[in-house]
Amino acid sequence: MENEFDFDLESRENFKINPEVWLHTLLAIMGDKEKQDEAVRQIAQKTGLSPKETRLFIKTTIGILINQTRAN
């Protein structure tokens, strides 16, 4: 299965995300128990992180995105 989020590693410096869109998406996923469980399962499977580490990763990412959107 091909990853939808692949990007050219040669142009990593130019890779940007829209923090507001990602924040809204992550909040929507984490606010829905079924979607949250599925996202955690998939991320844990693909990264080798435990589900607990994956949830911490997502929560940390949300915190970073909140700070970025506040700064804008």
Residue frames as qw, qx, qy, qz and C-alpha x, y, z in Angstrom:
[[0.000, 0.890, 0.457, 0.000, 0.00, 0.00, 0.00],
 [0.432, 0.400, -0.012, 0.808, 1.44, 3.35, -1.02],
 [0.265, -0.528, -0.444, 0.673, 1.63, 6.12, 1.56],
 [0.207, 0.850, 0.422, 0.239, -0.52, 9.12, 0.59],
 [0.245, -0.962, 0.028, 0.115, 1.79, 11.46, 2.47],
 [0.777, -0.053, 0.222, 0.587, 5.05, 10.63, 0.72],
 [0.193, 0.972, -0.029, -0.130, 7.01, 13.67, -0.32],
 [0.716, 0.556, -0.233, 0.353, 10.28, 14.27, -2.07],
 [0.725, -0.571, -0.109, 0.369, 12.99, 13.95, 0.56],
 [0.559, 0.190, 0.127, 0.798, 15.26, 16.07, -1.60],
 [0.029, -0.526, -0.142, -0.838, 13.00, 19.07, -1.07],
 [0.473, -0.504, -0.666, 0.282, 12.26, 18.59, 2.64],
 [0.233, -0.224, -0.206, 0.924, 13.24, 22.19, 3.32],
 [0.232, -0.070, -0.316, -0.917, 10.35, 23.32, 1.10],
 [0.378, -0.383, -0.829, -0.150, 7.79, 20.97, 2.69],
 [0.159, -0.122, 0.361, -0.911, 5.21, 22.97, 4.63],
 [0.143, -0.471, -0.870, -0.022, 1.91, 22.15, 6.25],
 [0.271, -0.564, -0.127, -0.770, -1.05, 24.33, 7.11],
 [0.129, 0.079, -0.809, 0.568, -1.00, 24.13, 10.93],
 [0.497, 0.034, 0.278, -0.821, -4.66, 25.16, 11.27],
 [0.781, 0.147, -0.401, -0.455, -5.85, 22.38, 8.95],
 [0.544, 0.152, -0.797, 0.214, -3.69, 19.77, 10.69],
 [0.098, -0.093, 0.645, -0.753, -4.82, 20.98, 14.12],
 [0.661, 0.058, 0.073, -0.744, -8.50, 20.78, 13.20],
 [0.760, 0.182, -0.577, -0.238, -7.97, 17.34, 11.68],
 [0.383, 0.148, -0.815, 0.410, -6.13, 15.96, 14.71],
 [0.289, -0.050, 0.508, -0.810, -8.68, 17.42, 17.10],
 [0.755, 0.093, -0.166, -0.627, -11.50, 15.84, 15.10],
 [0.693, 0.169, -0.700, -0.004, -9.75, 12.47, 15.09],
 [0.235, 0.113, -0.766, 0.588, -8.94, 12.59, 18.79],
 [0.417, -0.036, 0.312, -0.853, -12.49, 13.69, 19.62],
 [0.852, 0.091, -0.212, -0.470, -14.00, 10.57, 18.03],
 [0.651, -0.446, 0.604, -0.113, -13.15, 7.42, 20.02],
 [0.894, 0.254, 0.362, 0.063, -13.38, 5.05, 17.05],
 [0.552, 0.796, -0.118, 0.221, -11.30, 7.29, 14.76],
 [0.229, -0.819, 0.492, -0.188, -8.82, 7.86, 17.56],
 [0.795, -0.264, 0.545, -0.026, -8.36, 4.15, 18.17],
 [0.837, 0.466, 0.236, 0.164, -7.90, 3.46, 14.46],
 [0.309, 0.888, -0.248, 0.232, -5.40, 6.32, 14.01],
 [0.436, -0.690, 0.560, -0.143, -3.42, 5.20, 17.06],
 [0.889, -0.010, 0.456, 0.037, -3.42, 1.60, 15.82],
 [0.737, 0.635, 0.091, 0.213, -2.19, 2.58, 12.35],
 [0.105, 0.894, -0.361, 0.245, 0.47, 5.00, 13.57],
 [0.621, -0.545, 0.553, -0.107, 1.74, 2.53, 16.18],
 [0.908, 0.182, 0.366, 0.093, 1.88, -0.23, 13.57],
 [0.634, 0.720, 0.009, 0.282, 3.76, 1.90, 11.03],
 [0.059, 0.857, -0.366, 0.358, 6.18, 3.54, 13.48],
 [0.669, 0.042, -0.667, 0.326, 6.81, 0.81, 16.02],
 [0.144, -0.341, 0.423, -0.827, 5.68, 3.11, 18.84],
 [0.049, -0.312, -0.906, 0.284, 3.46, 1.70, 21.55],
 [0.094, -0.725, -0.578, -0.362, -0.14, 2.93, 21.63],
 [0.415, -0.797, -0.253, 0.360, 0.70, 4.96, 24.76],
 [0.416, -0.342, 0.268, 0.799, 3.70, 6.58, 23.01],
 [0.172, 0.389, 0.617, 0.662, 1.56, 7.22, 19.94],
 [0.203, -0.842, -0.493, -0.080, -1.11, 9.01, 21.97],
 [0.438, -0.695, -0.020, 0.570, 1.61, 11.13, 23.61],
 [0.380, -0.020, 0.473, 0.795, 3.06, 11.91, 20.17],
 [0.031, 0.627, 0.603, 0.492, -0.35, 13.05, 18.89],
 [0.334, -0.862, -0.347, 0.155, -1.05, 15.15, 22.00],
 [0.471, -0.495, 0.161, 0.713, 2.39, 16.76, 21.74],
 [0.277, 0.229, 0.557, 0.749, 1.81, 17.50, 18.06],
 [0.116, -0.798, -0.542, -0.238, -1.55, 19.10, 18.90],
 [0.428, -0.782, -0.149, 0.428, 0.17, 21.28, 21.51],
 [0.422, -0.231, 0.358, 0.800, 2.81, 22.40, 19.02],
 [0.136, 0.457, 0.618, 0.625, 0.17, 23.18, 16.40],
 [0.238, -0.859, -0.451, 0.057, -1.87, 25.16, 18.93],
 [0.417, -0.657, 0.058, 0.625, 1.17, 27.28, 19.73],
 [0.336, 0.021, 0.524, 0.782, 1.90, 27.79, 16.02],
 [0.014, 0.647, 0.616, 0.448, -1.65, 28.89, 15.23],
 [0.326, -0.849, -0.310, 0.277, -1.68, 31.26, 18.22],
 [0.452, -0.435, 0.218, 0.747, 1.55, 32.85, 17.00],
 [0.266, 0.291, 0.584, 0.709, 0.04, 33.61, 13.59]]
